[in-house]
Amino acid sequence: MNTADTIQVAGTSLHVDDTGEASLEPVICLHSLFLDNRMFDGFVEAATGAFRLIRPDFRGQGRSAGTDRDVITMEQCAGDIAALLDQLGVSQAHVLVSSMGGDVGVRLAAYRPDLVKSMTFLGSSARAEPADKADAYMTWIEDVAQNGFTGERLDFLVQVMFGESTRASSQMKETVALWTDRLAQLSRALRPAMVGVALRGDATNLLSDVRVPTMVISGEECPVRPPEWAEELVNGLPASELVMLPAVGHSPLLERPDLVIPKVLDFLKAQR
């Protein structure tokens, strides 16, 4: 039975959905920037009864509390997640991460290895943005913060989050439309979280400290975390495997749930 709660950690309030079964191994699901914890709805439906599923919204995102800071860093988010797991009494969890969730997850696994049993990365990496891309993203962020997620700004974001093949697919029309509508409803108050991702530091030096079993799933059509970044991630992790998906962009879990969800469940069950 899924329960939603607001939990106080590290000076903020996080919205957390938790299926709550203390007898099951926990999986904490860390979402992409822009998508919030609802991106894991399909995975939760498939995994309920096999694992305890914990889904926070990051600080300043989704239904969690906002902030008066100019930037929310990946390190701060990692500290929030560590504090949340401690407060929930979870001593060790599988960590399932997407995009920004991977930036947070790498830091969590390096700084609090006691909390992490395995990691699954979806459309993620550990790199900082190249300076030219960071500058371009900051220009877009300031435009969105002033004018909202509309028009060309929204079109750009949809192209970032979903691959060209997905956007052109009649079978994926409803999924793309659902998330386009949700993206259009995003608040301009998301700015501190957006800045934190755009200006994140490089974490590739932490990869060798992540010694748990890992799986990396990435899309060949991803424009913002391209295949070579996924390969770098796998090469830097001591115990990792790579799954590259053709005709998939930045959001593998949403674009090919039929492939991704069974593969993630098989990986998690193998770590028991």
Stockholm file with secondary structure:
# STOCKHOLM 1.0

chainA/1-272         MNTADTIQVAGTSLHVDDTGEASLEPVICLHSLFLDNRMFDGFVEAATGAFRLIRPDFRGQGRSAGTDRDVITMEQCAGDIAALLDQLGVSQAHVLVSSMGGDVGVRLAAYRPDLVKSMTFLGSSARAEPADKADAYMTWIEDVAQNGFTGERLDFLVQVMFGESTRASSQMKETVALWTDRLAQLSRALRPAMVGVALRGDATNLLSDVRVPTMVISGEECPVRPPEWAEELVNGLPASELVMLPAVGHSPLLERPDLVIPKVLDFLKAQR
#=GR chainA/1-272 SS CCEEEEEEETTEEEEEEECCCTTSCEEEEECCTTTCGGGGHHHHHHHBTTBEEEEECCTTSTTSCCCSSSCCCHHHHHHHHHHHHHHHTCSCEEEEEETHHHHHHHHHHHHCGGGEEEEEEESCCSCCCCHHHHHHHHHHHHHHHHHCSCHHHHHHHHHHHSCHHHHHCSTTHHHHHHHHHHHHTCCGGGHHHHHHHHTCCCCGGGGGGCCSCEEEEEETTCSSSCHHHHHHHHHHSSSEEEEEETTCCSCHHHHCHHHHHHHHHHHHHHTC
#=GC SS_cons         CCEEEEEEETTEEEEEEECCCTTSCEEEEECCTTTCGGGGHHHHHHHBTTBEEEEECCTTSTTSCCCSSSCCCHHHHHHHHHHHHHHHTCSCEEEEEETHHHHHHHHHHHHCGGGEEEEEEESCCSCCCCHHHHHHHHHHHHHHHHHCSCHHHHHHHHHHHSCHHHHHCSTTHHHHHHHHHHHHTCCGGGHHHHHHHHTCCCCGGGGGGCCSCEEEEEETTCSSSCHHHHHHHHHHSSSEEEEEETTCCSCHHHHCHHHHHHHHHHHHHHTC
//
